Amino acid sequence: MLVIGCGIVGAAAAFELSKYDLKVGILERENDVALGATKANSAIIHGGYDPVPGSLMAKLNVRGSELCEEICEKLDVPYKRNGAMVVGFTEDDVQTLKGLMSRGISNGVKGVMLLDGDEARRREPGLAPEVTAALLVPTSAIVSPWEYCLALAETAMVNGAELFLRHGVENIERDGETWKVTAGGETFEAPFIVNAAGTYALKIHDMVAERKHTEKSKRGEYFLLDKAEGTRVGHTIFQCPNENGKGVLVTPTVHGNLLVGPNAQPVEWDDTANTTEGLNFVRSTATRSVKDIDFRKSIRNFAGIRATTDADDFIIEEAAPGFVDCCGICSPGLSAAPAIAEYVTDLLFKAGMQAETKEDFKMERRRIRFKELSDEEKEQLVREDPAYGRVICRCETITEGEIRDCFEAPIPPVSLDGVKRRAGTGMGRCQGGFCGPRISELFVEDFGKTVEEVLQDRDGSEMFTGRTKEVR
Ligand SMILES: Cc1cc2nc3c(=O)[nH]c(=O)nc-3n(C[C@H](O)[C@H](O)[C@H](O)COP(=O)(O)OP(=O)(O)OC[C@H]3O[C@@H](n4cnc5c(N)ncnc54)[C@H](O)[C@@H]3O)c2cc1C
């Protein structure tokens, strides 16, 4: 069994398949997991009020959101059910909100409720005075998307799956009853394949079957604001959705920051540049719903690409014998991922896969987060291992011990951003300016790299070209 791509969908598929006595291999073209849309999105586990009733998006969103809470609890992934409000300003918006409420009810979303402007502001004082109504969606949640992906992929590996990083799939051929896949200079053989290559999934599909759909990739740009702005709102604040998706939102993050975005700009599938035009649009649209956002406290901008297609729904089907496509997995793909994995597994069984459930499936994962411990726990930990007493990231209070822990995990980091996604270093105000050099030293001193091998993120993002003088 091969899974192509290790974003949230590939990781969830591998996690689900590792519950069975199967040999599972994951082929990922990058040097780490979660480097596609999974690391650059709004990080919302949507309630499910938006997708058209009866669509795959609707069914898998609601089920995925139910599964996500339990998975995050068991695998120690930051998650918070903070609830969402979709706000309206005009009579037309109120009609849209009523439509969304009945969609939500049809989709099985629990607790949706229409509020007038005053009640909405009573529950969320940061809302603009112009807001006249809001749809409350109590089941909406926020999550750390890359930690969610890592947790699923690591759990799959603990249960026997193998991850092949830097193995971009280049060719797939049918050979009798099996598929031959060329990736990273090697050939893999498998009777079943899950295509979870994100914005690249239609190109992978082209290797095995005729194309039925066209790509309509859209970029979404964001502001991430400092924690000083993190309590500006408690709920995730959406505006009414339009043809470009769920619109610009303002939301707290599970890490305590404020996230504002995205726009929706048609682009080529890998163009994640930020633009002045896009960011200006995000800023002016967001301040319609929440007035006083202090954009001077922005600490980072980023962009992600939605794998949208002309199907306007997820395309999850057997495209060729034993070959299951997960194409067009745009929003709510993060929310739906564990349900997509169940659906894919079901399709594989229907396609002839035979497997028994493993009795010894392990679903447990714990991380030490030093700053969240009590004083007594901190003292005890530092006594046992002094590395937990050395704070490396001052903004986020992350210790050397926590960085070491992530090097011992099933998928160790290979870059400074890889450490950031696991331990949380560089997530704060200085964005790694202070801790980056010290973590680079740890890569060299403790993990056997040369300084020229230290990466910021993807392959090709070397931080140093050599030494100007020997420092002793
Ligand atoms: C701006 C934006 C906002 C969003 N907000 C939300 C939200 O709030 N809530 C929500 O539920 N969803 C949201 N989404 C959607 C969600 O992020 C995606 O649906 C989800 O991340 C898709 O996951 P994936 O695994 O399919 O794709 P990806 O995360 O892109 O992963 C695909 C993987 O395949 C790999 N790959 C590509 N080509 C190859 C190859 N040839 N060989 C091997 N590997 C390959 C890539 O390197 C990548 O790791 C948003 C998306 C965007 C862009």
The ligand as an SDF file (V2000), in Angstrom:
LIG
                    3D

 53 58  0  0  0  0  0  0  0  0999 V2000
   -5.6560   29.5990    2.2810 C   0  0  0  0  0  0  0  0  0  0  0  0
   -6.2330   28.3100    2.7810 C   0  0  0  0  0  0  0  0  0  0  0  0
   -7.0520   28.2850    3.9070 C   0  0  0  0  0  0  0  0  0  0  0  0
   -7.6140   27.0830    4.3460 C   0  0  0  0  0  0  0  0  0  0  0  0
   -8.2850   27.0530    5.5370 N   0  0  0  0  0  0  0  0  0  0  0  0
   -8.7930   25.8770    5.9710 C   0  0  0  0  0  0  0  0  0  0  0  0
   -9.4350   25.7930    7.2270 C   0  0  0  0  0  0  0  0  0  0  0  0
   -9.4630   26.7270    8.0090 O   0  0  0  0  0  0  0  0  0  0  0  0
  -10.0150   24.6180    7.5750 N   0  0  0  0  0  0  0  0  0  0  0  0
  -10.0020   23.5420    6.7480 C   0  0  0  0  0  0  0  0  0  0  0  0
  -10.6010   22.5350    7.0920 O   0  0  0  0  0  0  0  0  0  0  0  0
   -9.3180   23.5600    5.5930 N   0  0  0  0  0  0  0  0  0  0  0  0
   -8.7030   24.7000    5.2030 C   0  0  0  0  0  0  0  0  0  0  0  0
   -7.9970   24.7450    4.0440 N   0  0  0  0  0  0  0  0  0  0  0  0
   -7.8510   23.5230    3.2630 C   0  0  0  0  0  0  0  0  0  0  0  0
   -6.7770   22.6260    3.8360 C   0  0  0  0  0  0  0  0  0  0  0  0
   -5.6270   23.3520    4.1810 O   0  0  0  0  0  0  0  0  0  0  0  0
   -6.4470   21.5840    2.7820 C   0  0  0  0  0  0  0  0  0  0  0  0
   -7.6490   20.9740    2.3600 O   0  0  0  0  0  0  0  0  0  0  0  0
   -5.5330   20.5030    3.2920 C   0  0  0  0  0  0  0  0  0  0  0  0
   -4.4080   21.0310    3.9230 O   0  0  0  0  0  0  0  0  0  0  0  0
   -5.1250   19.6350    2.1100 C   0  0  0  0  0  0  0  0  0  0  0  0
   -4.2560   18.6530    2.5820 O   0  0  0  0  0  0  0  0  0  0  0  0
   -3.5440   17.7080    1.5600 P   0  0  0  0  0  0  0  0  0  0  0  0
   -2.8330   16.7060    2.3590 O   0  0  0  0  0  0  0  0  0  0  0  0
   -4.5350   17.2420    0.5400 O   0  0  0  0  0  0  0  0  0  0  0  0
   -2.5600   18.6650    0.7360 O   0  0  0  0  0  0  0  0  0  0  0  0
   -1.1240   19.2380    1.1360 P   0  0  0  0  0  0  0  0  0  0  0  0
   -1.0510   19.6900    2.5190 O   0  0  0  0  0  0  0  0  0  0  0  0
   -0.7930   20.2450    0.0790 O   0  0  0  0  0  0  0  0  0  0  0  0
   -0.1870   17.9750    1.0090 O   0  0  0  0  0  0  0  0  0  0  0  0
    0.1310   17.3920   -0.2170 C   0  0  0  0  0  0  0  0  0  0  0  0
    1.4970   16.7650   -0.0560 C   0  0  0  0  0  0  0  0  0  0  0  0
    1.8200   16.0620   -1.2370 O   0  0  0  0  0  0  0  0  0  0  0  0
    3.1920   16.2650   -1.5140 C   0  0  0  0  0  0  0  0  0  0  0  0
    3.4400   16.0090   -2.9250 N   0  0  0  0  0  0  0  0  0  0  0  0
    3.1020   16.7810   -3.9720 C   0  0  0  0  0  0  0  0  0  0  0  0
    3.5260   16.2290   -5.1030 N   0  0  0  0  0  0  0  0  0  0  0  0
    4.1350   15.0690   -4.7780 C   0  0  0  0  0  0  0  0  0  0  0  0
    4.7850   14.0570   -5.5160 C   0  0  0  0  0  0  0  0  0  0  0  0
    4.9020   14.1280   -6.8410 N   0  0  0  0  0  0  0  0  0  0  0  0
    5.3070   12.9940   -4.8500 N   0  0  0  0  0  0  0  0  0  0  0  0
    5.2120   12.9110   -3.4970 C   0  0  0  0  0  0  0  0  0  0  0  0
    4.6230   13.8650   -2.7430 N   0  0  0  0  0  0  0  0  0  0  0  0
    4.0830   14.9220   -3.3830 C   0  0  0  0  0  0  0  0  0  0  0  0
    3.4180   17.7070   -1.1030 C   0  0  0  0  0  0  0  0  0  0  0  0
    4.7920   17.9690   -0.8830 O   0  0  0  0  0  0  0  0  0  0  0  0
    2.5830   17.8010    0.1480 C   0  0  0  0  0  0  0  0  0  0  0  0
    3.3180   17.4800    1.3090 O   0  0  0  0  0  0  0  0  0  0  0  0
   -7.3910   25.9120    3.6110 C   0  0  0  0  0  0  0  0  0  0  0  0
   -6.5370   25.9340    2.5010 C   0  0  0  0  0  0  0  0  0  0  0  0
   -5.9320   27.1080    2.1140 C   0  0  0  0  0  0  0  0  0  0  0  0
   -4.9470   27.0950    0.9960 C   0  0  0  0  0  0  0  0  0  0  0  0
  1  2  1  0
  2  3  1  0
  2 52  2  0
  3  4  2  0
  4  5  1  0
  4 50  1  0
  5  6  2  0
  6  7  1  0
  6 13  1  0
  7  8  2  0
  7  9  1  0
  9 10  1  0
 10 11  2  0
 10 12  1  0
 12 13  2  0
 13 14  1  0
 14 15  1  0
 14 50  1  0
 15 16  1  0
 16 17  1  0
 16 18  1  0
 18 19  1  0
 18 20  1  0
 20 21  1  0
 20 22  1  0
 22 23  1  0
 23 24  1  0
 24 25  2  0
 24 26  1  0
 24 27  1  0
 27 28  1  0
 28 29  2  0
 28 30  1  0
 28 31  1  0
 31 32  1  0
 32 33  1  0
 33 34  1  0
 33 48  1  0
 34 35  1  0
 35 36  1  0
 35 46  1  0
 36 37  1  0
 36 45  1  0
 37 38  2  0
 38 39  1  0
 39 40  1  0
 39 45  2  0
 40 41  1  0
 40 42  2  0
 42 43  1  0
 43 44  2  0
 44 45  1  0
 46 47  1  0
 46 48  1  0
 48 49  1  0
 50 51  2  0
 51 52  1  0
 52 53  1  0
M  END
$$$$
